[in-house]
Amino acid sequence: MECSYGNVDYRYLRNDLSIDKPERSASALFSQKRYNKEIRKRNDMKHMDWDNMHTRLEALYILDNALTDPSEDDLRLVRKKKLDSNLKYVIDNGAGDSLSVIFTETVVLVKGFAHENSLNQFAADEWNQSIIDKMYEGLDEKLMNLFSVDERAETTFFIWYDGEVHQNQTDEHDGGYWLLGYAFDSYERFREFVTEYYSMKFDDNLLRKLYTDSVLSDFELSELIAG
């Protein structure tokens, strides 16, 4: 099934913070306000490819893991964790925004946190727990508890997919749907992002294979990251 986050300019997924690694920080500058203004026009999710979301996130994880030195773990864009029979991906852009996706045997859970969004309770004049609770309303408690209390506090939008898309929207706020762009819906967008984010030119055939299959041999991966 497909659902849409629109024609995103993926350059805006890069973080806007100055970080220690020059080649990443130089290519990671963008206008968050401009991006948010544009994405509000495209927050319809009717073309989002749920069936391939895992493949796309795994491809980004493999590449980021290969290009991130273990001594610079704080610069990691994507983290992956096995939770019993479930698989969790967390994308942290280093600018205070994150996307967490958990794949269970029956459901995909998607939690987004956009720190500049008006639904961010940490920036609110007064904490309103009911806003967060409403986002998770109707979700089985066992599934909700796959996110810790602290993780749920960092929520500006929440979606779950079990063959149908479920979301309890809060007024007219999109909650930061632009974060869904990290599940790149086309190879061209994936290639544009990783080329600019990592400031590298990649072999097109190998990069396309990674995007499509989310797997490369050790030799192929070494060839890919050699540039």
Disulfide bonds with the S-S distance in Angstrom:
none
